[in-house]
Amino acid sequence: MDSVFKALADPSRRLLLDALRREDGQTLSQLEAGLAMSRFGVAKHLKALEAAGLVTRVRRGRLIHHYLNAVPLAEALERWIEPFRVAPAVGAILDLKARLETDMYPAPDFVLRTYIRCSQNALWDALTDAGTYDKWNFLGQSAARNGGLVIYRTPDGTETLHARDVEVTPKTRLVTTFEPKWEEGAKTSQVIYDIEIEGEFCKLTVTHTGLQHHHSEGTADGWTRSLAGLKTWLETGEAANFGGDHLWEAEASAPWSPTTST
């Protein structure tokens, strides 16, 4: 937490975060062009922000894209603000403009990273055992696995999402489809879960690519809430559906929409 506030104390670093808030996924050259700062200065401050966990780097082909990471901000605020009030605040910060760079590979639409004090086995089981999803999914949805297909359902049994395994590297990487069922003809996108061990922590990076709608329309908020729930459940053993009851009440009289889903 100290590293987060130390990083935010520098006005130049806040300018960089503001730049990523306006347009996420920028390269070093793009950030340099938009700020009155030398290339060396931009690189130096990006390194400090990455060390604090506030910026995540993703390489696609020859380019490195930089993303604002909301998780450390949520964890810092969580100390003083009730969990169900944290996610809307993070959602406002994550109202970013998605952009695909012209290169061999498309840039991700959304990237989140968090550190969880748990074993690699525990994290892998939480990500692959559909029977545990209701412990940390922000809406508390149930899920059932049929081979390589996971189906999510609301409390009334309505199917909301299909996720098919595309690549499975046990305890290290899971790649799945993201097939919304709340919208007819919705585009299928891709989610990547990468796990790395760092001492007694697991570093989890979630990358979402190919979204049909801008991530500020619900995806960013849903992922932030769900990863906060996953971290809480694995570290405390207590189920954590951040915002679930609140959102179900808000949506009780309205049809299902992508603004209430991961």
Contacts in CASP RR format, 6 or more apart in sequence:
PFRMAT RR
TARGET T0000
AUTHOR 0000-0000-0000
METHOD contacts of the structure
MODEL  1
MDSVFKALADPSRRLLLDALRREDGQTLSQLEAGLAMSRFGVAKHLKALE
AAGLVTRVRRGRLIHHYLNAVPLAEALERWIEPFRVAPAVGAILDLKARL
ETDMYPAPDFVLRTYIRCSQNALWDALTDAGTYDKWNFLGQSAARNGGLV
IYRTPDGTETLHARDVEVTPKTRLVTTFEPKWEEGAKTSQVIYDIEIEGE
FCKLTVTHTGLQHHHSEGTADGWTRSLAGLKTWLETGEAANFGGDHLWEA
EASAPWSPTTST
1 75 0 8 1.000
1 76 0 8 1.000
1 79 0 8 1.000
3 51 0 8 1.000
3 52 0 8 1.000
3 53 0 8 1.000
4 52 0 8 1.000
4 53 0 8 1.000
4 54 0 8 1.000
4 72 0 8 1.000
4 73 0 8 1.000
4 76 0 8 1.000
5 76 0 8 1.000
6 52 0 8 1.000
7 13 0 8 1.000
7 48 0 8 1.000
7 49 0 8 1.000
7 51 0 8 1.000
7 52 0 8 1.000
7 54 0 8 1.000
8 14 0 8 1.000
8 17 0 8 1.000
8 54 0 8 1.000
10 45 0 8 1.000
10 48 0 8 1.000
12 37 0 8 1.000
12 41 0 8 1.000
12 45 0 8 1.000
13 45 0 8 1.000
13 48 0 8 1.000
13 49 0 8 1.000
15 35 0 8 1.000
15 37 0 8 1.000
16 31 0 8 1.000
16 35 0 8 1.000
16 42 0 8 1.000
16 45 0 8 1.000
16 46 0 8 1.000
16 49 0 8 1.000
16 55 0 8 1.000
17 49 0 8 1.000
17 54 0 8 1.000
17 55 0 8 1.000
17 68 0 8 1.000
19 26 0 8 1.000
19 31 0 8 1.000
19 34 0 8 1.000
19 35 0 8 1.000
20 26 0 8 1.000
20 31 0 8 1.000
20 55 0 8 1.000
20 66 0 8 1.000
20 67 0 8 1.000
20 68 0 8 1.000
20 96 0 8 1.000
21 68 0 8 1.000
21 93 0 8 1.000
21 95 0 8 1.000
21 96 0 8 1.000
22 96 0 8 1.000
22 97 0 8 1.000
23 30 0 8 1.000
23 96 0 8 1.000
23 97 0 8 1.000
23 99 0 8 1.000
24 67 0 8 1.000
24 68 0 8 1.000
24 96 0 8 1.000
24 97 0 8 1.000
24 98 0 8 1.000
24 99 0 8 1.000
24 110 0 8 1.000
25 58 0 8 1.000
25 65 0 8 1.000
25 66 0 8 1.000
25 67 0 8 1.000
25 99 0 8 1.000
25 101 0 8 1.000
25 107 0 8 1.000
25 108 0 8 1.000
26 65 0 8 1.000
26 66 0 8 1.000
26 99 0 8 1.000
27 63 0 8 1.000
27 64 0 8 1.000
27 65 0 8 1.000
27 66 0 8 1.000
27 101 0 8 1.000
28 39 0 8 1.000
28 42 0 8 1.000
28 43 0 8 1.000
28 46 0 8 1.000
28 64 0 8 1.000
28 66 0 8 1.000
29 39 0 8 1.000
31 42 0 8 1.000
31 46 0 8 1.000
31 66 0 8 1.000
32 38 0 8 1.000
32 39 0 8 1.000
32 42 0 8 1.000
35 42 0 8 1.000
37 45 0 8 1.000
46 55 0 8 1.000
46 57 0 8 1.000
46 66 0 8 1.000
49 55 0 8 1.000
50 56 0 8 1.000
50 57 0 8 1.000
52 72 0 8 1.000
53 69 0 8 1.000
53 71 0 8 1.000
53 72 0 8 1.000
53 113 0 8 1.000
54 68 0 8 1.000
54 69 0 8 1.000
54 72 0 8 1.000
54 73 0 8 1.000
55 66 0 8 1.000
55 67 0 8 1.000
55 68 0 8 1.000
55 69 0 8 1.000
56 66 0 8 1.000
56 67 0 8 1.000
56 69 0 8 1.000
56 111 0 8 1.000
56 112 0 8 1.000
56 113 0 8 1.000
56 205 0 8 1.000
57 64 0 8 1.000
57 65 0 8 1.000
57 66 0 8 1.000
57 67 0 8 1.000
58 64 0 8 1.000
58 65 0 8 1.000
58 67 0 8 1.000
58 107 0 8 1.000
58 108 0 8 1.000
58 111 0 8 1.000
58 207 0 8 1.000
59 65 0 8 1.000
60 101 0 8 1.000
60 103 0 8 1.000
60 104 0 8 1.000
60 105 0 8 1.000
60 106 0 8 1.000
60 107 0 8 1.000
60 108 0 8 1.000
61 103 0 8 1.000
61 104 0 8 1.000
61 105 0 8 1.000
62 103 0 8 1.000
62 104 0 8 1.000
63 101 0 8 1.000
63 103 0 8 1.000
63 107 0 8 1.000
65 101 0 8 1.000
65 107 0 8 1.000
65 108 0 8 1.000
67 108 0 8 1.000
67 110 0 8 1.000
67 111 0 8 1.000
68 93 0 8 1.000
68 94 0 8 1.000
68 96 0 8 1.000
69 111 0 8 1.000
69 112 0 8 1.000
69 113 0 8 1.000
70 90 0 8 1.000
70 91 0 8 1.000
70 93 0 8 1.000
70 94 0 8 1.000
70 112 0 8 1.000
70 220 0 8 1.000
70 224 0 8 1.000
71 112 0 8 1.000
71 113 0 8 1.000
71 114 0 8 1.000
71 224 0 8 1.000
71 227 0 8 1.000
71 228 0 8 1.000
73 90 0 8 1.000
73 93 0 8 1.000
74 86 0 8 1.000
74 87 0 8 1.000
74 89 0 8 1.000
74 90 0 8 1.000
74 224 0 8 1.000
74 228 0 8 1.000
75 114 0 8 1.000
75 228 0 8 1.000
75 231 0 8 1.000
77 86 0 8 1.000
77 89 0 8 1.000
77 90 0 8 1.000
78 86 0 8 1.000
78 228 0 8 1.000
81 89 0 8 1.000
83 228 0 8 1.000
83 232 0 8 1.000
83 240 0 8 1.000
83 242 0 8 1.000
83 243 0 8 1.000
84 242 0 8 1.000
84 243 0 8 1.000
84 244 0 8 1.000
84 246 0 8 1.000
86 228 0 8 1.000
86 242 0 8 1.000
87 138 0 8 1.000
87 221 0 8 1.000
87 222 0 8 1.000
87 224 0 8 1.000
87 225 0 8 1.000
87 228 0 8 1.000
87 242 0 8 1.000
87 243 0 8 1.000
88 221 0 8 1.000
90 221 0 8 1.000
90 224 0 8 1.000
91 216 0 8 1.000
91 220 0 8 1.000
91 221 0 8 1.000
91 224 0 8 1.000
94 215 0 8 1.000
94 216 0 8 1.000
94 220 0 8 1.000
94 221 0 8 1.000
94 224 0 8 1.000
95 216 0 8 1.000
95 220 0 8 1.000
96 215 0 8 1.000
96 216 0 8 1.000
96 220 0 8 1.000
97 214 0 8 1.000
98 109 0 8 1.000
98 110 0 8 1.000
98 211 0 8 1.000
98 214 0 8 1.000
98 215 0 8 1.000
99 107 0 8 1.000
100 106 0 8 1.000
100 107 0 8 1.000
101 107 0 8 1.000
106 209 0 8 1.000
106 210 0 8 1.000
107 209 0 8 1.000
108 207 0 8 1.000
108 208 0 8 1.000
108 209 0 8 1.000
109 189 0 8 1.000
109 208 0 8 1.000
109 209 0 8 1.000
109 210 0 8 1.000
109 211 0 8 1.000
109 215 0 8 1.000
109 219 0 8 1.000
110 207 0 8 1.000
110 208 0 8 1.000
110 211 0 8 1.000
110 215 0 8 1.000
110 219 0 8 1.000
110 220 0 8 1.000
110 223 0 8 1.000
111 205 0 8 1.000
111 206 0 8 1.000
111 207 0 8 1.000
111 208 0 8 1.000
112 205 0 8 1.000
112 206 0 8 1.000
112 223 0 8 1.000
112 224 0 8 1.000
112 227 0 8 1.000
113 203 0 8 1.000
113 204 0 8 1.000
113 205 0 8 1.000
113 206 0 8 1.000
114 203 0 8 1.000
114 204 0 8 1.000
114 227 0 8 1.000
114 231 0 8 1.000
115 198 0 8 1.000
115 201 0 8 1.000
115 202 0 8 1.000
115 203 0 8 1.000
115 204 0 8 1.000
116 123 0 8 1.000
116 201 0 8 1.000
116 202 0 8 1.000
116 204 0 8 1.000
116 230 0 8 1.000
116 231 0 8 1.000
116 234 0 8 1.000
116 235 0 8 1.000
117 200 0 8 1.000
117 201 0 8 1.000
117 202 0 8 1.000
117 234 0 8 1.000
117 235 0 8 1.000
118 202 0 8 1.000
118 234 0 8 1.000
118 235 0 8 1.000
119 202 0 8 1.000
120 171 0 8 1.000
120 195 0 8 1.000
120 197 0 8 1.000
120 202 0 8 1.000
121 171 0 8 1.000
122 234 0 8 1.000
123 195 0 8 1.000
123 202 0 8 1.000
123 204 0 8 1.000
123 234 0 8 1.000
124 170 0 8 1.000
124 171 0 8 1.000
124 174 0 8 1.000
124 195 0 8 1.000
125 132 0 8 1.000
126 132 0 8 1.000
126 135 0 8 1.000
126 136 0 8 1.000
126 230 0 8 1.000
126 233 0 8 1.000
126 234 0 8 1.000
127 174 0 8 1.000
127 193 0 8 1.000
128 168 0 8 1.000
128 174 0 8 1.000
129 145 0 8 1.000
130 143 0 8 1.000
130 144 0 8 1.000
130 145 0 8 1.000
130 150 0 8 1.000
131 142 0 8 1.000
131 143 0 8 1.000
131 144 0 8 1.000
131 145 0 8 1.000
133 140 0 8 1.000
133 141 0 8 1.000
133 142 0 8 1.000
133 143 0 8 1.000
133 150 0 8 1.000
133 152 0 8 1.000
134 140 0 8 1.000
134 141 0 8 1.000
134 142 0 8 1.000
134 143 0 8 1.000
134 239 0 8 1.000
134 241 0 8 1.000
135 233 0 8 1.000
135 239 0 8 1.000
135 240 0 8 1.000
136 226 0 8 1.000
136 229 0 8 1.000
136 230 0 8 1.000
136 232 0 8 1.000
136 233 0 8 1.000
136 234 0 8 1.000
136 239 0 8 1.000
136 240 0 8 1.000
136 241 0 8 1.000
137 143 0 8 1.000
137 152 0 8 1.000
137 226 0 8 1.000
137 241 0 8 1.000
137 262 0 8 1.000
138 222 0 8 1.000
138 225 0 8 1.000
138 226 0 8 1.000
138 228 0 8 1.000
138 229 0 8 1.000
138 241 0 8 1.000
138 242 0 8 1.000
138 243 0 8 1.000
138 244 0 8 1.000
138 247 0 8 1.000
138 262 0 8 1.000
139 154 0 8 1.000
139 241 0 8 1.000
139 243 0 8 1.000
139 244 0 8 1.000
139 247 0 8 1.000
139 248 0 8 1.000
139 260 0 8 1.000
139 261 0 8 1.000
140 241 0 8 1.000
140 244 0 8 1.000
141 152 0 8 1.000
141 153 0 8 1.000
141 154 0 8 1.000
141 155 0 8 1.000
141 160 0 8 1.000
142 152 0 8 1.000
142 153 0 8 1.000
142 155 0 8 1.000
142 157 0 8 1.000
143 150 0 8 1.000
143 151 0 8 1.000
143 152 0 8 1.000
143 153 0 8 1.000
144 150 0 8 1.000
144 151 0 8 1.000
144 153 0 8 1.000
147 165 0 8 1.000
148 164 0 8 1.000
148 165 0 8 1.000
149 162 0 8 1.000
149 163 0 8 1.000
149 164 0 8 1.000
149 165 0 8 1.000
150 162 0 8 1.000
150 163 0 8 1.000
150 164 0 8 1.000
150 176 0 8 1.000
151 159 0 8 1.000
151 161 0 8 1.000
151 162 0 8 1.000
152 159 0 8 1.000
152 160 0 8 1.000
152 161 0 8 1.000
152 162 0 8 1.000
152 163 0 8 1.000
153 159 0 8 1.000
153 160 0 8 1.000
154 160 0 8 1.000
154 256 0 8 1.000
155 248 0 8 1.000
158 256 0 8 1.000
159 181 0 8 1.000
160 180 0 8 1.000
160 181 0 8 1.000
160 182 0 8 1.000
160 256 0 8 1.000
160 261 0 8 1.000
161 178 0 8 1.000
161 179 0 8 1.000
161 180 0 8 1.000
161 181 0 8 1.000
161 182 0 8 1.000
161 261 0 8 1.000
161 262 0 8 1.000
162 177 0 8 1.000
162 179 0 8 1.000
162 181 0 8 1.000
163 176 0 8 1.000
163 177 0 8 1.000
163 178 0 8 1.000
163 179 0 8 1.000
163 191 0 8 1.000
164 176 0 8 1.000
164 177 0 8 1.000
164 179 0 8 1.000
165 174 0 8 1.000
165 175 0 8 1.000
165 176 0 8 1.000
166 175 0 8 1.000
166 176 0 8 1.000
166 177 0 8 1.000
166 190 0 8 1.000
167 173 0 8 1.000
167 174 0 8 1.000
167 175 0 8 1.000
168 174 0 8 1.000
168 175 0 8 1.000
171 195 0 8 1.000
172 194 0 8 1.000
172 195 0 8 1.000
173 192 0 8 1.000
173 193 0 8 1.000
173 194 0 8 1.000
173 195 0 8 1.000
174 192 0 8 1.000
174 193 0 8 1.000
175 190 0 8 1.000
175 191 0 8 1.000
175 192 0 8 1.000
175 193 0 8 1.000
176 190 0 8 1.000
176 191 0 8 1.000
176 193 0 8 1.000
177 188 0 8 1.000
177 189 0 8 1.000
177 190 0 8 1.000
177 191 0 8 1.000
178 188 0 8 1.000
178 189 0 8 1.000
178 190 0 8 1.000
178 191 0 8 1.000
178 208 0 8 1.000
179 186 0 8 1.000
179 188 0 8 1.000
180 186 0 8 1.000
180 187 0 8 1.000
180 212 0 8 1.000
180 258 0 8 1.000
180 261 0 8 1.000
182 256 0 8 1.000
182 257 0 8 1.000
182 258 0 8 1.000
182 261 0 8 1.000
183 257 0 8 1.000
183 258 0 8 1.000
186 212 0 8 1.000
186 258 0 8 1.000
187 210 0 8 1.000
187 211 0 8 1.000
187 212 0 8 1.000
189 208 0 8 1.000
189 209 0 8 1.000
189 210 0 8 1.000
189 211 0 8 1.000
189 212 0 8 1.000
190 208 0 8 1.000
190 209 0 8 1.000
190 210 0 8 1.000
191 206 0 8 1.000
191 207 0 8 1.000
191 208 0 8 1.000
192 205 0 8 1.000
192 206 0 8 1.000
192 207 0 8 1.000
192 208 0 8 1.000
192 209 0 8 1.000
193 204 0 8 1.000
193 205 0 8 1.000
193 206 0 8 1.000
194 204 0 8 1.000
194 205 0 8 1.000
194 207 0 8 1.000
195 202 0 8 1.000
195 203 0 8 1.000
195 204 0 8 1.000
196 202 0 8 1.000
196 203 0 8 1.000
196 205 0 8 1.000
197 203 0 8 1.000
204 227 0 8 1.000
204 230 0 8 1.000
206 223 0 8 1.000
206 227 0 8 1.000
208 215 0 8 1.000
208 219 0 8 1.000
208 223 0 8 1.000
211 219 0 8 1.000
213 219 0 8 1.000
213 258 0 8 1.000
217 258 0 8 1.000
217 259 0 8 1.000
218 258 0 8 1.000
218 259 0 8 1.000
218 260 0 8 1.000
218 261 0 8 1.000
219 258 0 8 1.000
219 261 0 8 1.000
219 262 0 8 1.000
221 259 0 8 1.000
222 261 0 8 1.000
222 262 0 8 1.000
223 262 0 8 1.000
225 242 0 8 1.000
225 243 0 8 1.000
225 244 0 8 1.000
225 262 0 8 1.000
226 242 0 8 1.000
226 262 0 8 1.000
228 240 0 8 1.000
228 242 0 8 1.000
229 240 0 8 1.000
229 241 0 8 1.000
229 242 0 8 1.000
232 238 0 8 1.000
232 240 0 8 1.000
232 242 0 8 1.000
233 239 0 8 1.000
233 240 0 8 1.000
247 260 0 8 1.000
251 257 0 8 1.000
251 260 0 8 1.000
END
